[in-house]
Amino acid sequence: MTIPAPTAVDHLVPLLDQLSLEDKAALVQGADFWTTVPMPQIGLRAMTLSDGPAGVRGPRWDEREPSLNLPSGSALAASWDDDLAYRYGAAAASEARRKDVDVVLGPTINLHRSPLGGRHFECFSEDPELTSGLAAAYVRGLQENGVAACPKHYVANDSETDRFTVDVQVDDRPLRELYLAPFERA
């Protein structure tokens, strides 16, 4: 009999065992739109999430809490510069920490696959290799500076029309070679 090697998350299993089904559901539901539910019985504090494709909004959106406005993803991609993408991520991390944000919902790494995509300005490019390099560097810039990244919007999400109900069907090869590649690298 082979005993499986320990994984990086094995220490979490006993903590999860302490949670009720309701507690586990609350973890994925959240306390509100931008904050997770704390679970003090296992040492888990609430975490704050924020949009971050062109700067970190933070939990409050008004003139009293301005944010650093970073260039759009497409503008960053025009540089073809992974080092600049890293510095962009580091700047976003600094802004996130200033605003008490734990997780930045970004970068947006969908591909420009149709000229009708209404949010392509948030994304880097139509090229999966360029997007992959920039996304990985941006994520590294965030995470090496103490802020979690949540690359978005997961796979083939490039339509604004009916975006909550559209059924995008992609063959395996383009799915793997185009759409998944940036997410895998990031």
Backbone as a chain_set.jsonl record, in Angstrom:
{"seq": "MTIPAPTAVDHLVPLLDQLSLEDKAALVQGADFWTTVPMPQIGLRAMTLSDGPAGVRGPRWDEREPSLNLPSGSALAASWDDDLAYRYGAAAASEARRKDVDVVLGPTINLHRSPLGGRHFECFSEDPELTSGLAAAYVRGLQENGVAACPKHYVANDSETDRFTVDVQVDDRPLRELYLAPFERA", "coords": {"N": [[0.835, -1.177, 0.0], [0.588, 2.166, -0.909], [1.339, 5.153, 0.648], [-0.122, 8.266, 0.333], [1.671, 11.248, -0.486], [1.959, 14.112, 1.651], [-0.043, 17.044, 1.078], [-0.07, 20.561, 0.245], [-2.281, 21.562, 1.486], [-3.209, 19.87, 3.428], [-3.192, 20.407, 6.183], [-5.427, 21.915, 6.531], [-7.662, 20.322, 6.538], [-8.481, 19.235, 9.141], [-9.454, 21.627, 10.218], [-11.599, 22.282, 8.532], [-13.21, 20.132, 9.169], [-14.212, 20.935, 11.584], [-16.212, 22.69, 10.994], [-19.668, 23.378, 10.481], [-22.188, 22.342, 8.093], [-23.649, 24.607, 7.41], [-21.794, 26.605, 8.098], [-19.79, 26.081, 6.187], [-21.192, 26.603, 3.843], [-21.601, 29.32, 4.203], [-19.02, 30.248, 3.901], [-18.587, 30.18, 1.126], [-20.593, 31.783, 0.288], [-20.416, 34.35, 1.415], [-20.308, 37.4, 3.41], [-21.298, 39.796, 2.514], [-21.494, 41.631, -0.574], [-18.754, 42.153, -1.027], [-17.224, 41.025, 1.02], [-15.971, 38.316, 2.935], [-17.246, 35.788, 5.196], [-16.339, 35.749, 8.591], [-14.718, 33.123, 10.42], [-14.181, 32.63, 13.365], [-13.804, 30.47, 15.087], [-12.045, 28.756, 13.84], [-9.94, 30.351, 13.412], [-10.134, 32.08, 11.246], [-10.326, 35.126, 9.728], [-12.519, 37.729, 8.464], [-12.355, 38.475, 4.98], [-11.637, 41.006, 2.604], [-12.668, 41.719, -0.654], [-11.999, 43.17, -3.866], [-12.711, 44.856, -6.94], [-10.277, 45.026, -9.563], [-9.159, 45.488, -12.174], [-8.261, 47.943, -13.388], [-7.14, 49.408, -11.369], [-7.579, 49.527, -7.808], [-10.611, 49.427, -6.399], [-11.672, 49.217, -3.768], [-13.694, 48.751, -0.763], [-15.504, 50.843, -0.47], [-17.176, 53.134, -2.516], [-16.884, 56.086, -3.336], [-16.413, 59.678, -3.52], [-14.874, 60.224, -1.315], [-13.052, 58.244, -0.964], [-10.861, 57.964, -3.005], [-9.266, 56.206, -5.734], [-6.17, 54.949, -7.018], [-5.855, 55.318, -10.395], [-5.124, 53.08, -12.703], [-3.624, 52.345, -15.93], [-5.637, 50.893, -18.57], [-6.096, 47.329, -19.141], [-5.622, 46.697, -21.842], [-4.025, 48.862, -22.622], [-1.774, 48.405, -21.031], [-0.974, 45.968, -22.147], [-0.143, 46.804, -24.65], [2.429, 47.564, -24.242], [3.952, 45.253, -24.208], [5.443, 44.241, -22.097], [6.523, 42.356, -19.606], [7.822, 42.923, -17.19], [6.87, 45.473, -16.614], [4.188, 44.799, -16.235], [4.451, 43.311, -13.903], [5.236, 45.355, -12.121], [2.937, 46.893, -12.246], [1.122, 45.125, -11.03], [2.319, 45.121, -8.49], [1.947, 47.804, -7.749], [-0.841, 47.819, -7.653], [-1.151, 46.064, -5.52], [-0.068, 47.574, -3.425], [-1.935, 49.644, -3.32], [-4.188, 48.118, -2.681], [-3.531, 47.168, -0.11], [-3.479, 49.644, 1.213], [-6.169, 50.211, 1.179], [-7.222, 48.253, 2.744], [-7.778, 45.802, 1.464], [-7.902, 42.402, 0.732], [-8.014, 40.585, -1.389], [-7.64, 40.951, -4.786], [-9.762, 41.265, -7.454], [-8.757, 40.408, -10.19], [-6.057, 40.014, -12.522], [-8.047, 40.882, -15.451], [-8.259, 38.5, -17.788], [-9.409, 37.519, -20.077], [-9.679, 36.825, -23.574], [-9.454, 38.984, -26.425], [-11.617, 38.169, -28.528], [-13.643, 38.841, -30.158], [-14.857, 41.676, -31.889], [-16.97, 42.812, -30.657], [-16.926, 42.693, -27.939], [-17.706, 44.181, -25.003], [-16.17, 44.811, -22.767], [-13.511, 44.644, -23.348], [-11.435, 46.432, -22.982], [-10.55, 46.018, -20.412], [-9.174, 43.668, -20.584], [-6.096, 42.053, -21.675], [-5.19, 41.263, -24.396], [-5.689, 39.801, -27.714], [-4.061, 37.719, -28.048], [-2.991, 34.651, -26.808], [-0.448, 34.002, -25.778], [0.899, 36.45, -25.243], [-0.974, 37.525, -23.433], [-0.824, 35.554, -21.436], [1.823, 35.814, -20.388], [1.799, 38.484, -19.408], [-0.32, 38.317, -17.576], [0.632, 36.41, -15.707], [2.835, 37.802, -14.686], [1.601, 40.098, -13.582], [-0.012, 38.893, -11.597], [2.009, 37.756, -10.007], [3.205, 40.157, -9.154], [1.185, 41.211, -7.519], [0.828, 39.12, -5.578], [3.381, 38.628, -4.501], [3.579, 40.825, -3.035], [1.875, 40.6, -0.938], [-0.921, 40.412, -1.436], [-3.769, 38.674, -2.488], [-4.575, 37.317, -5.708], [-7.239, 37.121, -8.052], [-7.654, 35.955, -10.911], [-9.689, 36.794, -13.732], [-12.307, 36.806, -16.193], [-13.409, 33.665, -15.768], [-12.581, 31.753, -18.432], [-13.452, 31.939, -21.766], [-15.235, 34.018, -21.551], [-16.297, 36.439, -23.007], [-18.343, 38.011, -23.885], [-20.635, 40.598, -23.707], [-23.305, 40.786, -24.231], [-26.072, 39.248, -22.969], [-24.495, 38.182, -20.894], [-24.748, 36.854, -18.449], [-26.181, 34.628, -18.994], [-25.406, 33.462, -21.381], [-24.395, 30.683, -23.363], [-21.495, 29.561, -23.973], [-19.846, 27.674, -26.299], [-17.053, 25.83, -26.904], [-14.661, 24.181, -28.866], [-12.405, 21.514, -27.867], [-9.616, 21.892, -28.556], [-9.176, 24.75, -29.243], [-10.104, 25.7, -26.795], [-8.197, 24.753, -24.955], [-5.731, 25.698, -26.089], [-6.081, 28.428, -26.5], [-8.033, 29.815, -24.72], [-7.756, 28.69, -22.07], [-5.02, 28.822, -21.583], [-3.893, 31.399, -20.628], [-5.011, 31.468, -18.025], [-3.99, 29.137, -16.887], [-1.231, 29.71, -16.848], [-1.151, 32.016, -15.276]], "CA": [[0.0, 0.0, 0.0], [1.34, 3.408, -0.998], [0.762, 6.254, 1.42], [0.043, 9.49, -0.463], [2.483, 12.326, 0.081], [1.133, 15.224, 2.14], [-0.198, 18.182, 0.175], [0.063, 21.88, 0.881], [-3.516, 21.944, 2.172], [-3.62, 18.826, 4.374], [-3.402, 20.975, 7.523], [-6.739, 22.568, 6.576], [-8.733, 19.328, 6.667], [-9.068, 19.228, 10.494], [-10.21, 22.864, 10.428], [-12.877, 22.119, 7.823], [-14.019, 19.161, 9.918], [-14.84, 21.642, 12.708], [-17.273, 23.561, 10.5], [-20.951, 22.787, 10.112], [-22.558, 22.547, 6.699], [-24.034, 26.018, 7.289], [-20.556, 27.39, 8.089], [-19.133, 25.877, 4.895], [-21.968, 27.345, 2.848], [-21.346, 30.746, 4.434], [-17.694, 30.566, 3.353], [-18.665, 30.438, -0.306], [-21.645, 32.78, 0.061], [-19.922, 35.663, 1.798], [-21.109, 38.223, 4.328], [-21.958, 40.748, 1.631], [-20.966, 41.563, -1.929], [-17.302, 42.29, -1.092], [-16.568, 40.543, 2.225], [-16.248, 36.941, 3.341], [-17.712, 35.59, 6.57], [-15.274, 35.267, 9.476], [-14.944, 31.879, 11.161], [-13.191, 32.743, 14.439], [-13.56, 29.179, 15.73], [-10.896, 28.12, 13.188], [-8.915, 31.369, 13.221], [-10.276, 32.717, 9.943], [-10.944, 36.451, 9.773], [-13.188, 38.144, 7.224], [-11.47, 39.026, 3.952], [-12.286, 41.958, 1.712], [-12.333, 41.595, -2.066], [-12.277, 44.386, -4.613], [-12.366, 44.867, -8.357], [-8.924, 45.512, -9.734], [-8.536, 45.506, -13.498], [-7.585, 49.208, -13.715], [-7.013, 50.079, -10.088], [-8.311, 48.832, -6.749], [-11.694, 50.292, -5.903], [-11.884, 49.139, -2.327], [-15.082, 48.442, -0.413], [-16.361, 52.038, -0.523], [-17.054, 53.748, -3.843], [-17.339, 57.473, -3.428], [-15.347, 60.668, -3.658], [-14.048, 60.29, -0.109], [-12.066, 57.161, -1.032], [-10.395, 57.834, -4.389], [-8.339, 55.117, -6.027], [-5.183, 55.126, -8.07], [-6.394, 54.843, -11.657], [-4.068, 52.51, -13.527], [-4.026, 52.192, -17.33], [-6.44, 49.702, -18.874], [-5.347, 46.132, -19.508], [-5.182, 46.807, -23.236], [-2.905, 49.808, -22.667], [-0.621, 47.701, -20.477], [-0.548, 44.959, -23.119], [0.533, 47.466, -25.769], [3.847, 47.686, -23.895], [4.581, 43.943, -24.361], [6.496, 44.29, -21.085], [6.157, 41.601, -18.403], [8.327, 43.633, -16.012], [5.914, 46.536, -16.337], [3.0, 44.144, -15.68], [4.782, 42.995, -12.511], [5.183, 46.609, -11.357], [1.505, 47.229, -12.221], [0.567, 44.296, -9.965], [2.854, 45.599, -7.207], [1.242, 49.055, -7.438], [-2.196, 47.44, -7.246], [-1.039, 45.485, -4.179], [0.111, 48.688, -2.488], [-3.239, 50.297, -3.21], [-5.078, 47.191, -1.971], [-3.189, 47.211, 1.319], [-3.922, 50.948, 1.72], [-7.626, 50.182, 1.299], [-7.563, 47.051, 3.52], [-8.299, 44.784, 0.56], [-7.108, 41.18, 0.79], [-8.065, 39.867, -2.66], [-7.969, 41.78, -5.936], [-10.44, 40.533, -8.524], [-8.03, 40.77, -11.379], [-6.376, 40.767, -13.724], [-9.009, 40.341, -16.409], [-7.39, 37.897, -18.796], [-10.121, 36.978, -21.224], [-9.061, 37.219, -24.837], [-10.233, 39.794, -27.373], [-11.913, 37.244, -29.612], [-14.712, 39.42, -30.97], [-14.832, 43.135, -31.766], [-18.183, 43.241, -29.963], [-16.747, 42.55, -26.493], [-17.847, 45.504, -24.398], [-15.219, 45.064, -21.687], [-12.173, 44.252, -23.777], [-10.43, 47.364, -22.459], [-10.021, 45.454, -19.17], [-8.353, 42.504, -20.924], [-4.817, 42.402, -22.263], [-5.042, 41.176, -25.849], [-6.283, 38.639, -28.37], [-3.007, 36.719, -28.155], [-2.889, 33.924, -25.543], [0.918, 34.015, -25.242], [1.098, 37.771, -24.653], [-1.849, 37.612, -22.263], [-0.301, 34.658, -20.4], [2.998, 36.409, -19.753], [1.399, 39.659, -18.648], [-1.152, 37.886, -16.452], [1.487, 35.776, -14.701], [3.641, 38.852, -14.055], [0.685, 40.914, -12.764], [-0.366, 38.094, -10.417], [3.215, 37.716, -9.169], [3.356, 41.475, -8.528], [0.218, 41.288, -6.419], [0.983, 38.121, -4.525], [4.659, 38.809, -3.815], [3.415, 42.001, -2.184], [0.933, 40.311, 0.144], [-2.333, 40.505, -1.804], [-4.184, 37.557, -3.343], [-5.136, 37.655, -7.02], [-8.297, 36.256, -8.56], [-7.789, 36.23, -12.353], [-11.072, 36.669, -14.169], [-13.519, 36.063, -15.869], [-12.9, 32.361, -16.164], [-12.622, 31.038, -19.704], [-14.378, 32.201, -22.873], [-16.239, 34.965, -21.086], [-15.963, 37.67, -23.729], [-19.562, 38.58, -24.452], [-21.449, 41.395, -22.794], [-24.7, 40.487, -24.517], [-26.538, 38.068, -22.22], [-23.303, 37.608, -20.268], [-25.066, 35.982, -17.321], [-26.933, 33.456, -19.455], [-24.871, 32.936, -22.637], [-23.82, 29.351, -23.31], [-20.366, 29.56, -24.9], [-19.381, 26.32, -26.589], [-15.742, 25.913, -27.546], [-14.011, 22.879, -29.069], [-11.323, 21.252, -26.92], [-8.317, 22.446, -28.927], [-9.085, 26.188, -28.945], [-10.291, 25.915, -25.362], [-6.917, 24.526, -24.294], [-4.629, 26.481, -26.637], [-6.362, 29.859, -26.449], [-8.752, 30.355, -23.569], [-7.243, 28.243, -20.778], [-3.585, 29.072, -21.438], [-3.561, 32.485, -19.7], [-5.393, 31.106, -16.652], [-3.028, 28.147, -16.4], [0.049, 30.368, -16.577], [-1.324, 32.937, -14.13]], "C": [[0.884, 1.247, 0.0], [0.609, 4.487, -0.208], [0.976, 7.53, 0.623], [0.874, 10.531, 0.278], [1.575, 13.445, 0.568], [1.072, 16.352, 1.111], [-0.123, 19.471, 0.972], [-1.184, 22.288, 1.663], [-3.989, 20.912, 3.193], [-3.914, 19.383, 5.769], [-4.764, 21.661, 7.662], [-7.88, 21.584, 6.815], [-9.304, 19.285, 8.091], [-9.878, 20.501, 10.796], [-11.571, 22.787, 9.744], [-13.792, 21.152, 8.551], [-14.732, 19.806, 11.101], [-16.045, 22.479, 12.284], [-18.534, 22.771, 10.178], [-21.193, 23.008, 8.621], [-22.939, 24.003, 6.46], [-22.812, 26.929, 7.253], [-19.861, 27.292, 6.734], [-19.867, 26.619, 3.782], [-21.717, 28.84, 2.978], [-19.986, 31.155, 3.867], [-17.751, 30.88, 1.866], [-19.717, 31.483, -0.648], [-21.158, 34.189, 0.358], [-20.862, 36.391, 2.739], [-21.912, 39.261, 3.563], [-21.26, 40.665, 0.278], [-19.438, 41.521, -1.975], [-16.542, 41.654, 0.072], [-16.949, 39.1, 2.52], [-16.702, 36.909, 4.796], [-16.526, 35.152, 7.427], [-15.692, 33.956, 10.139], [-13.924, 31.855, 12.3], [-12.872, 31.415, 15.117], [-12.418, 28.403, 15.078], [-9.799, 29.138, 12.86], [-8.975, 32.088, 11.886], [-10.992, 34.052, 10.089], [-11.699, 36.705, 8.471], [-12.131, 38.69, 6.261], [-12.287, 39.949, 3.06], [-11.751, 41.769, 0.305], [-12.665, 42.91, -2.756], [-11.95, 44.187, -6.081], [-10.986, 45.475, -8.526], [-8.366, 45.561, -11.136], [-7.795, 46.796, -13.835], [-7.417, 50.062, -12.462], [-7.896, 49.374, -9.081], [-9.359, 49.77, -6.173], [-11.74, 50.36, -4.387], [-13.359, 48.956, -2.032], [-16.032, 49.633, -0.481], [-16.105, 52.766, -1.838], [-17.624, 55.151, -3.812], [-16.136, 58.408, -3.416], [-14.447, 60.777, -2.434], [-12.946, 59.237, -0.105], [-11.567, 56.999, -2.463], [-9.386, 56.695, -4.521], [-7.334, 55.554, -7.081], [-5.761, 54.536, -9.337], [-5.241, 54.392, -12.544], [-4.542, 52.413, -14.974], [-4.831, 50.908, -17.537], [-5.53, 48.529, -19.217], [-4.816, 46.195, -20.928], [-4.01, 47.77, -23.378], [-1.638, 49.163, -22.111], [-0.082, 46.69, -21.487], [0.194, 45.581, -24.3], [2.023, 47.65, -25.499], [4.622, 46.393, -24.164], [5.656, 43.727, -23.29], [6.037, 43.584, -19.806], [6.661, 42.281, -17.135], [7.397, 44.78, -15.618], [4.624, 45.956, -15.734], [3.234, 43.757, -14.221], [4.669, 44.249, -11.64], [3.738, 47.108, -11.229], [0.827, 46.441, -11.097], [1.044, 44.744, -8.595], [2.185, 46.906, -6.787], [-0.192, 48.772, -6.982], [-2.188, 46.84, -5.847], [-0.878, 46.571, -3.13], [-1.206, 49.41, -2.247], [-4.227, 49.417, -2.441], [-4.793, 47.215, -0.471], [-3.633, 48.528, 1.938], [-5.423, 50.956, 1.986], [-8.125, 48.97, 2.088], [-8.256, 45.985, 2.684], [-7.341, 43.598, 0.574], [-6.976, 40.48, -0.553], [-8.471, 40.839, -3.761], [-8.588, 40.889, -7.009], [-9.851, 41.004, -9.848], [-6.739, 39.989, -11.415], [-7.485, 40.101, -14.541], [-8.207, 39.805, -17.58], [-8.161, 37.144, -19.869], [-9.443, 37.499, -22.484], [-10.006, 38.076, -25.669], [-10.543, 38.918, -28.578], [-13.029, 37.748, -30.524], [-14.646, 40.935, -30.82], [-16.039, 43.666, -30.996], [-18.071, 43.133, -28.447], [-16.724, 43.912, -25.828], [-16.848, 45.822, -23.313], [-13.8, 44.671, -22.071], [-11.092, 45.2, -23.265], [-9.812, 46.852, -21.166], [-9.021, 44.337, -19.447], [-7.059, 42.954, -21.596], [-4.842, 42.394, -23.795], [-5.831, 40.002, -26.41], [-5.298, 37.475, -28.414], [-2.825, 35.973, -26.83], [-1.484, 33.938, -24.947], [1.236, 35.358, -24.579], [0.285, 37.904, -23.367], [-1.317, 36.752, -21.123], [0.873, 35.269, -19.653], [2.642, 37.605, -18.888], [0.596, 39.273, -17.404], [-0.305, 37.277, -15.342], [2.316, 36.828, -13.96], [2.792, 39.727, -13.136], [0.339, 40.172, -11.474], [0.82, 37.998, -9.469], [3.419, 39.039, -8.449], [2.394, 41.677, -7.376], [0.629, 40.391, -5.266], [2.324, 38.209, -3.816], [4.631, 40.032, -2.909], [2.231, 41.855, -1.234], [-0.544, 40.395, -0.165], [-2.661, 39.348, -2.743], [-4.765, 38.092, -4.648], [-6.224, 36.645, -7.362], [-8.479, 36.587, -10.039], [-9.207, 35.946, -12.832], [-11.192, 36.979, -15.645], [-13.368, 34.715, -16.522], [-13.437, 31.851, -17.498], [-13.801, 31.365, -20.621], [-15.519, 33.12, -22.458], [-15.926, 36.308, -21.745], [-17.17, 38.286, -24.412], [-20.294, 39.374, -23.39], [-22.934, 41.121, -23.012], [-25.074, 39.186, -23.817], [-25.405, 37.401, -21.44], [-23.587, 36.708, -19.081], [-25.772, 34.706, -17.748], [-26.37, 32.828, -20.72], [-24.239, 31.559, -22.409], [-22.723, 29.279, -24.368], [-19.885, 28.121, -25.07], [-18.116, 26.416, -27.432], [-15.184, 24.501, -27.687], [-12.798, 22.75, -28.157], [-10.01, 21.942, -27.284], [-8.243, 23.958, -28.711], [-9.303, 26.508, -27.468], [-8.952, 25.808, -24.643], [-5.846, 25.506, -24.777], [-4.836, 27.983, -26.519], [-6.878, 30.301, -25.09], [-8.18, 29.944, -22.214], [-5.798, 28.637, -20.524], [-3.252, 30.232, -20.494], [-3.907, 32.165, -18.242], [-4.411, 30.09, -16.063], [-1.708, 28.804, -16.041], [-0.056, 31.28, -15.364], [-1.443, 32.152, -12.839]], "O": [[1.809, 1.367, 0.804], [-0.591, 4.699, -0.384], [2.108, 7.858, 0.267], [0.789, 10.671, 1.498], [0.533, 13.703, -0.035], [2.026, 16.578, 0.367], [-0.114, 19.468, 2.203], [-1.147, 23.256, 2.422], [-5.067, 21.068, 3.766], [-4.797, 18.876, 6.461], [-5.205, 21.954, 8.773], [-8.957, 21.987, 7.253], [-10.526, 19.298, 8.238], [-10.862, 20.457, 11.534], [-12.581, 23.186, 10.322], [-15.011, 21.326, 8.554], [-15.743, 19.286, 11.573], [-16.816, 22.928, 13.132], [-18.475, 21.651, 9.671], [-20.479, 23.775, 7.974], [-22.593, 24.573, 5.425], [-22.772, 27.897, 6.494], [-19.399, 28.297, 6.194], [-19.243, 27.193, 2.89], [-21.631, 29.548, 1.974], [-19.821, 32.283, 3.404], [-17.031, 31.761, 1.395], [-19.727, 32.011, -1.761], [-21.466, 35.121, -0.385], [-22.041, 36.056, 2.856], [-23.052, 39.568, 3.911], [-20.513, 39.72, 0.022], [-18.876, 40.907, -2.882], [-15.314, 41.739, 0.107], [-18.108, 38.71, 2.372], [-16.555, 37.888, 5.528], [-15.778, 34.262, 7.022], [-16.875, 33.72, 10.385], [-12.919, 31.148, 12.219], [-11.783, 31.249, 15.665], [-11.874, 27.484, 15.69], [-8.855, 28.836, 12.13], [-7.974, 32.647, 11.438], [-12.142, 34.097, 10.527], [-11.532, 35.973, 7.495], [-11.141, 39.288, 6.682], [-13.465, 39.707, 2.796], [-10.542, 41.671, 0.092], [-13.51, 43.671, -2.285], [-11.03, 43.446, -6.43], [-10.569, 46.326, -7.741], [-7.148, 45.672, -11.277], [-6.774, 46.738, -14.52], [-7.538, 51.286, -12.507], [-8.854, 48.698, -9.455], [-9.035, 50.776, -5.542], [-11.835, 51.44, -3.804], [-14.187, 48.999, -2.941], [-17.247, 49.446, -0.544], [-14.957, 52.987, -2.223], [-18.761, 55.362, -4.235], [-14.99, 57.97, -3.314], [-13.368, 61.364, -2.511], [-12.003, 59.333, 0.68], [-11.835, 55.969, -3.081], [-8.747, 56.287, -3.552], [-7.614, 56.412, -7.919], [-6.124, 53.36, -9.356], [-4.483, 55.208, -13.067], [-5.748, 52.399, -15.222], [-4.711, 49.958, -16.764], [-4.355, 48.706, -19.54], [-3.683, 45.79, -21.188], [-3.098, 47.523, -24.168], [-0.552, 49.353, -22.659], [1.131, 46.571, -21.661], [1.069, 44.942, -24.885], [2.797, 47.868, -26.432], [5.841, 46.44, -24.332], [6.675, 43.091, -23.562], [5.266, 44.137, -19.023], [5.992, 42.222, -16.103], [7.167, 45.025, -14.434], [4.039, 46.551, -14.829], [2.327, 43.86, -13.396], [4.08, 44.212, -10.56], [3.37, 47.683, -10.204], [0.059, 46.998, -10.312], [0.268, 44.75, -7.639], [1.888, 47.1, -5.608], [-0.693, 49.401, -6.05], [-3.112, 47.075, -5.067], [-1.485, 46.498, -2.062], [-1.547, 49.744, -1.113], [-5.013, 49.921, -1.64], [-5.718, 47.275, 0.34], [-4.114, 48.541, 3.071], [-5.893, 51.625, 2.905], [-9.324, 48.691, 2.097], [-9.202, 45.343, 3.139], [-6.128, 43.763, 0.445], [-5.955, 39.853, -0.833], [-9.52, 41.477, -3.678], [-8.002, 39.885, -7.415], [-10.392, 41.883, -10.52], [-6.368, 39.361, -10.423], [-7.811, 38.929, -14.35], [-7.548, 40.567, -18.287], [-7.625, 36.233, -20.499], [-8.721, 38.496, -22.45], [-11.224, 37.902, -25.612], [-9.794, 38.93, -29.555], [-13.318, 37.135, -31.551], [-14.401, 41.428, -29.72], [-16.11, 44.863, -30.717], [-19.025, 43.45, -27.737], [-15.817, 44.709, -26.068], [-16.682, 46.989, -22.96], [-12.976, 44.394, -21.199], [-9.938, 44.795, -23.13], [-8.676, 47.202, -20.845], [-8.125, 44.087, -18.642], [-6.943, 44.099, -22.034], [-4.546, 43.412, -24.422], [-6.541, 39.305, -25.687], [-5.673, 36.362, -28.781], [-2.531, 36.607, -25.816], [-1.341, 33.891, -23.725], [1.781, 35.393, -23.477], [0.801, 38.344, -22.34], [-1.351, 37.171, -19.966], [0.912, 35.244, -18.423], [3.125, 37.728, -17.762], [0.8, 39.825, -16.322], [-0.5, 37.591, -14.167], [2.478, 36.748, -12.742], [3.219, 40.062, -12.03], [0.39, 40.749, -10.387], [0.657, 38.142, -8.257], [3.767, 39.055, -7.268], [2.763, 42.261, -6.357], [0.763, 40.839, -4.127], [2.402, 37.893, -2.629], [5.545, 40.249, -2.113], [1.655, 42.845, -0.782], [-1.356, 40.446, 0.758], [-1.915, 39.076, -3.684], [-5.362, 39.168, -4.689], [-6.137, 35.47, -7.007], [-9.34, 37.391, -10.398], [-9.844, 34.986, -12.398], [-10.212, 37.389, -16.267], [-13.212, 34.641, -17.741], [-14.625, 31.561, -17.635], [-14.962, 31.109, -20.303], [-16.636, 33.005, -22.964], [-15.36, 37.201, -21.115], [-17.033, 39.002, -25.405], [-20.543, 38.873, -22.294], [-23.729, 41.216, -22.076], [-24.457, 38.147, -24.053], [-25.366, 36.175, -21.34], [-22.751, 35.874, -18.733], [-25.943, 33.795, -16.938], [-26.816, 31.748, -21.106], [-23.622, 31.316, -21.371], [-22.995, 28.97, -25.528], [-19.56, 27.444, -24.095], [-18.109, 26.998, -28.516], [-15.229, 23.715, -26.741], [-12.23, 23.752, -27.724], [-9.358, 22.52, -26.415], [-7.315, 24.419, -28.046], [-8.747, 27.477, -26.952], [-8.609, 26.66, -23.824], [-5.128, 26.084, -23.961], [-3.865, 28.736, -26.446], [-6.225, 31.078, -24.394], [-8.124, 30.765, -21.298], [-5.389, 28.773, -19.371], [-2.395, 30.067, -19.625], [-3.174, 32.551, -17.331], [-4.047, 30.174, -14.889], [-1.123, 28.472, -15.01], [0.843, 31.313, -14.524], [-1.593, 32.741, -11.769]]}, "num_chains": 1, "name": "protein.A"}
